[in-house]
Amino acid sequence: MPNPNRRQVLSTSLNLTLGTLGLRGVVRPGLRWSRSKAPSSAARGLIHIVLGGGLSHLDSFDPKPEAPLEVRGEFRTVPTTLAGVRFAEPLARTAEHAHRLVIVRSLTHREGAHERAAHLVLTGNPPLPALSYPSLGAMIAEGLPRTGTTPPYFVLGRSNEPALLSGYLPPTHAPFRIDGDPNRGDFRVADLLPPPGVDPARRSRRHRLARELGSESPADPLEDTLSDLRALAQALGEDPLLSRAVDLSQEPPAARDRFGKTPLGQRCLLARRLIEANARCVTIYEGGFDHHANLFRELRPRLETVDRALSALIQDLETRGLLSEVVVLVTSEFGRTPEVNRDAGRDHWPRAFSAVLAGFGLSAGRTYGSTDASGGEPAECATSPADLAATTLHLLGLDPFARIQSPGGRPIDRVRDGRVLREILA
Amino acid sequence: MIPTLLIALLFGSAASDPVERPRILIEPSVIYIQAGGDPVTVMVLHEDALGRITDITSEAEIQELGTRALSWSGALRLRADHPGTWTIEARLGVLKTEALVMASPRADTSPSWCDDIIPRLARIGCSSGGCHGAESGKGGFKLSLLGDDPGSDHLRITLERRARRVDREHPEESLLLRKPTLRVAHGGGRRLEVGDATHEAIVQWLAAGAPSDLSSATPIQGLDIHPRELLAGPATQSVRFVARARYANGAVRDVTDLAMFSSNDPTVFELDESGQGRFGRVGETVVMARFRGEVAVARVARGGRPPAEPRVFADDDPIDQATERRLARLGEHLHGPTDDYAFLRRLTHDLLGRFPTLEEIRAFENAPSGTRRDAAIETMLADAQSSDRFVLGFLESLHATEDRLGEKGLRLLADFLRQSLVADRDLGEVVRDLLVAEGSTLESGPPNFWKLEREPTAQSELTAQAFFGVRIQCAQCHHHPFDRWTEQDHRRFTAIFATVAKRPGKDPREEIIAFDSERSLRDPRSGRPVRPGTLGGAEPAPKQDPRHLLASLPSPLERDLFDRHIVNIVVSRFFGRGLVDPIDDVRASNPSLDPALHDELAKEFRTQGRRLWPLVRRIVRTRTYAQAQRSSPETGPPWAGAMRRQADAEAVFSAIGALTGRALPLPGAKRGASPVTHPGTAGLAALDLFGRAPRLTSCACERTREPLLRQSLHLSHATAIEERLRDPDGRVARRTRAEPDDRQLISEWYLLAFSRPPTPTELNRATKARADVTDRAAFFEDLTWVLINLPEFVCVP
């Protein structure tokens, strides 16, 4: 049964115990608002860049310059700051930061369809017909204590990808979505602050009346969730932190330019500002990497956008001393076929693909795993999406294999299989 | 194809016939076996007084009656030494049962390519989508996905790479065996142990010359899974499933060791590859067996409570009786009726897409208590907006937007649908009008159906999903591994849509739709025209417009799919979950919650002329629809008590307008339009925020009803709401001027916001709060804000 004072507690002060958001009205004593920084044994946040559609590993982070033309494709390669490691030439800026990265080249799975593969990579769990798993961000939102009023999990960029949502977890752990394009002059996030003309006295009068009139509702999970969300909305409304964080005009123009005046670039900048404002996970969705035809013409400008944004993000985090506190993760749902097809494209290829990590707790400046000569299969250290998810959760200070509550009350492992990739940890 | 059989496979029928319980059963009850051949799996089940089934094979005493020609290996595996017919008996305490064993002479000792080898390669994973079954194969070796093309697979194995995959002289040295046993490096790892049954079968097949029996193998007619329905109590740990193939020549074979088993929800029931499964959490799921392209499903439920006697009343609708019977087996019941106010709010929301007005609530209160619900139902069914709400659903399933059709086209299509529903036309004929439409997209609604997609493939997939609830997309590239649609079904269905010409009209926005007998779909491989065919396999006469054939729902398969789909749309709207869920993903592995009830409703719908409103009327008058909220909201089977739901985006949007007295703006809409009557999708961020479908795809999943922080922020902070509650012409200003009695006004506010009067406590608290404030209008502005921000405002009880 819910604590009778729960709503009151929720809406009166941020410094008191918060009922477990959405965990069906059960007060869990350990979950508190905390203004302290995350302990140094774990990262304070994750910036997850999702390149949707299936980035060609062969034309980005795992090029095969020695392979025949039909495998190596049209892009030249460039050396990186790591001996013997080359990237495709559109990633030249990122190559300058390779010593700050871990490049995982041996990811592999068996799902050849976008939606199923994306579920696997974004949740670390297999796609099942009757159970949807929560995304990494939702697991982080559920597992870590909240810091301040800022929602823990954001998704930037319009996407209908269901694997970015809260799955079997309650919708209080769903992402705070910012669909708008921060590269536009009219970009804003609506409704963060109370409307003009409602002074603080009036606001507190309303909240008091809401508490008095609201306490009679029966215990119901939907109503509990809605009450929790109202309390969060109230807390956000009294704290300008988030509305300042989403105001990119506070960044000097030169800083904005460094990320590239593109939606992705400005989203990376926004992600950094959100992490500074205590967000735990900011996932950036950038689609358009499904190149079945005209790959080289279509991929180059997209990859250059990624290159500019990613290199600026790494440099920016480094300059601010944040790179040692935050994990940056770049993934795609699968790679693409070793052989270029008749339409100058490559098709879906889940047997081998790459991901990139940077930041807290990593043994930076290395590759992990490799693929065979044509990039078709892992040659060493075959790595599953579950391994990558487990490692990411571990870096955030969460036990990847702990059991959390599912619908019907049965505990489910955060990640069903997989292991933490100790080899890439510092 | 064989339509009747497929229907049986797709839809099955529930075992709801009266039997004497408790009892024990031997599954299968007739055991077909080959003398001297592979053992078959037998199990003994116990069914208690309330229909719960437990596997008691290890506890029951099993014996053969008569001569001893049978032998058991392990507890469950039966072999026969020579041909004949026997009876076996199982006993548990006083209960006993018998089964017939029929052993036929062993016909052919060498394993069959189609019947033995192909399924085994699939089962050990060789032909899975992630391995050699991938589009481009693996490691230079390609097999068809899960063996759906045995002819090509045979060629590749026996001839490709200079036939070095097979060694008929020294079968065990064949690459086909050395790879998966890891005697040479294999990217897919170890798949096979030397000496196990699959290894032996492949050796024997190779030794026999690696023959293909593609032309001589007995065609398979169907696959059965036993038990077909399993209800486990809390104590049941594990159950084994048996798969049996039925052949065209009447033969039946136990293929448990050859079929592939899987569970839709391993957290409820997890299977290993032998068909042995273990129970997990309380819930329901589906177990599927697959063999030679055939699929069979079993429903598995694990109850969390002791079963109960069903409480069925004579005047219940059969929907209520079926639901109560289903629930009682799981220890649940239909809940009692909800209160009148909650019923009115629920009904108005579900039928009209908004909440009741003050006038509607007053009329409801003034009606005689015994008949007020029926009266409200009739009033609302007579309201044209009930048609608009259904039109909205159809526009979503067709992903009809201004972008695709233009504003005028969208309006014409919506008007056509609305007029059809208002007139309660036969829905089969309404869909026919769309399918066979000809003429200008600017002159009438139906031709716009043909503008929804440009490519015949996309148009055919849209049609299958919107009108039959079937997703045939997967069959575009490969035989659907978990369903019956083949690539050929997909191509022939698409060929129907390729016969339509879309010519530009005078107006740049216009297209003229016409049948063109010269147009056809070309087979991508042969380049020859594909002969059109419906999902049920019907073919048009030469030069006939195949759309007319499709629109006539020529086969029982199409009729069943269509009728069951429409029924399911309606059931899902009012009960919160369809019989098939999601509503637009009908497949063998996603069976109906209650197949017998589903069939019955579909049959009645058809015999009553496929009219929407009699079906809607019947459903909203059931006890199931009128239930109170469920007592334990967390778990429980579908339809046990009402679930409190978040309201549709349109209803929340309208409710803000109704309570503040100033409707929110609806860009691009006609004057006086509501979000339910306006067919457009453009520029309505607030509606999108509350889960309106953006209609990017035709998926029913696009509409969401989940609470989100951004919604709460909107209700709490939006300038548009604050402006409205302070508006000098708004409700606060008008009513505080006209009505001096605070308690009267507070009651009115509650009725409008929550569709119920305030409780005495709420009334007293609000009145007291009113007394503390000098500015009366300011108090009612605050009260408006408060009610908008209380959870109940966005809830459907």
Boltz contact constraints between the chains, C-beta under 6 A:
constraints:
  - contact:
      token1: [A, 110]
      token2: [B, 130]
      max_distance: 6.0
  - contact:
      token1: [A, 112]
      token2: [B, 129]
      max_distance: 6.0
  - contact:
      token1: [A, 129]
      token2: [B, 264]
      max_distance: 6.0
  - contact:
      token1: [A, 130]
      token2: [B, 264]
      max_distance: 6.0
  - contact:
      token1: [A, 130]
      token2: [B, 265]
      max_distance: 6.0
  - contact:
      token1: [A, 130]
      token2: [B, 285]
      max_distance: 6.0
  - contact:
      token1: [A, 131]
      token2: [B, 265]
      max_distance: 6.0
  - contact:
      token1: [A, 131]
      token2: [B, 267]
      max_distance: 6.0
  - contact:
      token1: [A, 151]
      token2: [B, 709]
      max_distance: 6.0
  - contact:
      token1: [A, 171]
      token2: [B, 706]
      max_distance: 6.0
  - contact:
      token1: [A, 171]
      token2: [B, 707]
      max_distance: 6.0
  - contact:
      token1: [A, 174]
      token2: [B, 708]
      max_distance: 6.0
  - contact:
      token1: [A, 176]
      token2: [B, 709]
      max_distance: 6.0
  - contact:
      token1: [A, 191]
      token2: [B, 713]
      max_distance: 6.0
  - contact:
      token1: [A, 191]
      token2: [B, 714]
      max_distance: 6.0
  - contact:
      token1: [A, 191]
      token2: [B, 717]
      max_distance: 6.0
  - contact:
      token1: [A, 191]
      token2: [B, 718]
      max_distance: 6.0
  - contact:
      token1: [A, 194]
      token2: [B, 717]
      max_distance: 6.0
  - contact:
      token1: [A, 195]
      token2: [B, 717]
      max_distance: 6.0
  - contact:
      token1: [A, 195]
      token2: [B, 719]
      max_distance: 6.0
  - contact:
      token1: [A, 195]
      token2: [B, 722]
      max_distance: 6.0
  - contact:
      token1: [A, 206]
      token2: [B, 782]
      max_distance: 6.0
  - contact:
      token1: [A, 206]
      token2: [B, 785]
      max_distance: 6.0
  - contact:
      token1: [A, 206]
      token2: [B, 786]
      max_distance: 6.0
  - contact:
      token1: [A, 209]
      token2: [B, 769]
      max_distance: 6.0
  - contact:
      token1: [A, 209]
      token2: [B, 782]
      max_distance: 6.0
  - contact:
      token1: [A, 209]
      token2: [B, 786]
      max_distance: 6.0
  - contact:
      token1: [A, 210]
      token2: [B, 786]
      max_distance: 6.0
  - contact:
      token1: [A, 210]
      token2: [B, 789]
      max_distance: 6.0
  - contact:
      token1: [A, 212]
      token2: [B, 765]
      max_distance: 6.0
  - contact:
      token1: [A, 213]
      token2: [B, 762]
      max_distance: 6.0
  - contact:
      token1: [A, 214]
      token2: [B, 790]
      max_distance: 6.0
  - contact:
      token1: [A, 220]
      token2: [B, 633]
      max_distance: 6.0
  - contact:
      token1: [A, 220]
      token2: [B, 644]
      max_distance: 6.0
  - contact:
      token1: [A, 221]
      token2: [B, 633]
      max_distance: 6.0
  - contact:
      token1: [A, 222]
      token2: [B, 644]
      max_distance: 6.0
  - contact:
      token1: [A, 223]
      token2: [B, 791]
      max_distance: 6.0
  - contact:
      token1: [A, 225]
      token2: [B, 707]
      max_distance: 6.0
  - contact:
      token1: [A, 226]
      token2: [B, 707]
      max_distance: 6.0
  - contact:
      token1: [A, 226]
      token2: [B, 791]
      max_distance: 6.0
  - contact:
      token1: [A, 227]
      token2: [B, 791]
      max_distance: 6.0
  - contact:
      token1: [A, 229]
      token2: [B, 707]
      max_distance: 6.0
  - contact:
      token1: [A, 229]
      token2: [B, 709]
      max_distance: 6.0
  - contact:
      token1: [A, 229]
      token2: [B, 712]
      max_distance: 6.0
  - contact:
      token1: [A, 230]
      token2: [B, 712]
      max_distance: 6.0
  - contact:
      token1: [A, 230]
      token2: [B, 789]
      max_distance: 6.0
  - contact:
      token1: [A, 232]
      token2: [B, 709]
      max_distance: 6.0
  - contact:
      token1: [A, 233]
      token2: [B, 712]
      max_distance: 6.0
  - contact:
      token1: [A, 233]
      token2: [B, 713]
      max_distance: 6.0
  - contact:
      token1: [A, 233]
      token2: [B, 716]
      max_distance: 6.0
  - contact:
      token1: [A, 237]
      token2: [B, 717]
      max_distance: 6.0
  - contact:
      token1: [A, 377]
      token2: [B, 187]
      max_distance: 6.0
  - contact:
      token1: [A, 408]
      token2: [B, 281]
      max_distance: 6.0
  - contact:
      token1: [A, 408]
      token2: [B, 282]
      max_distance: 6.0
  - contact:
      token1: [A, 408]
      token2: [B, 283]
      max_distance: 6.0
  - contact:
      token1: [A, 408]
      token2: [B, 635]
      max_distance: 6.0
  - contact:
      token1: [A, 410]
      token2: [B, 281]
      max_distance: 6.0
